[in-house]
Structures are given as C-alpha cells and as structure tokens.
Amino acid sequence: PYMDASYEKAFTDADLVHKEIIRFAGEKTLEYCTTIHFCQASPDAVRGFRDAGIFGLVGLFNDDPSCYSLAYGSFTEPYKYDEKTDIYYFNNDMIVNLFPLDEIVPRLENIKDKEFIEVMIHEQYFYEYFHMYQPDFADKVEACVKYLSENGRQSVFLDELIKRKN
C-alpha cells in the first residue's frame, strides 16, 4: 500500500513496473491507468505516480461498506478529472472476489444503468495453492462478464475511455 509512501517510492515503483512490462510485452501494451494496492496513496505518492506517467487511478469512492477504505476522495460519478493532481479518478463498482457467486448478477443489475461500470478481479483467486483460493472464482468471473456482455457492455481500457471523452 502507498498510503504513507513518499514521492520517490511511488515514482520508482511505477517506473520499474513500466520498464518490466515494456521488457516482456512491449510498449504498446502499457496502460497508464492503474489500481494501486488497496486504492490508497498519499498526496506525495499520487504526484510520484503522475510524474511517472500514470494519468488514471481506480479507487473506491462510494459509501458501500463492503468496499475497502475510501482512497483518493469521494465522488459518485463513474470518473472525474482532478486539475490539482492532473489525474483521472475512476470509481470501482465491484471487486469480484469479494462477493459470493449468487450476488454477482444482482449487484450488477443494481448498477446496470450507469454510463460506465468498472469491475476488477484479483487473478490469484483462480489458483488452488493460493491460501484464499475460491473454487468458484472462474464461475464468478464468467457470470460477471456474461451479464455485462449480454447487456450491451464492451470492455475498454481506461485510457481509451478518456480519449473518447476528450
């Protein structure tokens, strides 16, 4: 977590990650919008991430008690641009691994009319050796993707979404 991180720590970590992604996958695969672990970053860390090229951060900006602690502020829009930090902030709507399978579709149904729905997973929940392995995790992901697809949603990289709006 970067809740108490310095500018230097955030900048260095982001730079190292970018270099490794470019090394093994190429520069065209690099995305400059990301989710920081636990969606928390100090103001100094946010500046460090921005100076390292990150222009979008996903966070938990609602009052849902099932979410982790709030991170970069509070808003109800799907995303907003903050001139002070020069970063777009995206509101995460669901972390799939936090919900039982039978709650995935009803939760999506409750937000189906939103302009933009942001969901995320932690891929380690697929693996039996992971201490918090979820045997039905593939079913959860499939239920989520199937619902969104059947309801006319398309997957998009966040930087593409920003470009479409600008």
Secondary structure in CASP SS format (residue, H / E / C, confidence):
PFRMAT SS
TARGET T0000
AUTHOR 0000-0000-0000
METHOD secondary structure of the structure
MODEL  1
P C 1.00
Y E 1.00
M C 1.00
D C 1.00
A C 1.00
S C 1.00
Y H 1.00
E H 1.00
K H 1.00
A H 1.00
F H 1.00
T H 1.00
D H 1.00
A H 1.00
D H 1.00
L H 1.00
V H 1.00
H H 1.00
K H 1.00
E H 1.00
I H 1.00
I H 1.00
R H 1.00
F H 1.00
A H 1.00
G C 1.00
E H 1.00
K H 1.00
T H 1.00
L C 1.00
E C 1.00
Y C 1.00
C E 1.00
T E 1.00
T E 1.00
I C 1.00
H H 1.00
F H 1.00
C H 1.00
Q C 1.00
A E 1.00
S C 1.00
P H 1.00
D H 1.00
A H 1.00
V H 1.00
R H 1.00
G H 1.00
F H 1.00
R H 1.00
D H 1.00
A C 1.00
G C 1.00
I C 1.00
F C 1.00
G E 1.00
L E 1.00
V E 1.00
G E 1.00
L C 1.00
F C 1.00
N C 1.00
D C 1.00
D C 1.00
P C 1.00
S C 1.00
C C 1.00
Y C 1.00
S C 1.00
L C 1.00
A C 1.00
Y C 1.00
G C 1.00
S C 1.00
F C 1.00
T C 1.00
E C 1.00
P C 1.00
Y E 1.00
K E 1.00
Y E 1.00
D E 1.00
E C 1.00
K C 1.00
T C 1.00
D C 1.00
I E 1.00
Y E 1.00
Y E 1.00
F E 1.00
N E 1.00
N C 1.00
D C 1.00
M E 1.00
I E 1.00
V H 1.00
N H 1.00
L H 1.00
F C 1.00
P C 1.00
L H 1.00
D H 1.00
E H 1.00
I H 1.00
V H 1.00
P H 1.00
R H 1.00
L H 1.00
E H 1.00
N H 1.00
I C 1.00
K C 1.00
D C 1.00
K C 1.00
E C 1.00
F C 1.00
I C 1.00
E C 1.00
V E 1.00
M E 1.00
I C 1.00
H C 1.00
E H 1.00
Q H 1.00
Y H 1.00
F H 1.00
Y C 1.00
E C 1.00
Y C 1.00
F C 1.00
H C 1.00
M C 1.00
Y C 1.00
Q C 1.00
P C 1.00
D C 1.00
F H 1.00
A H 1.00
D H 1.00
K H 1.00
V H 1.00
E H 1.00
A H 1.00
C H 1.00
V H 1.00
K H 1.00
Y H 1.00
L H 1.00
S H 1.00
E H 1.00
N C 1.00
G C 1.00
R C 1.00
Q C 1.00
S C 1.00
V C 1.00
F C 1.00
L H 1.00
D H 1.00
E H 1.00
L H 1.00
I H 1.00
K H 1.00
R H 1.00
K H 1.00
N C 1.00
END
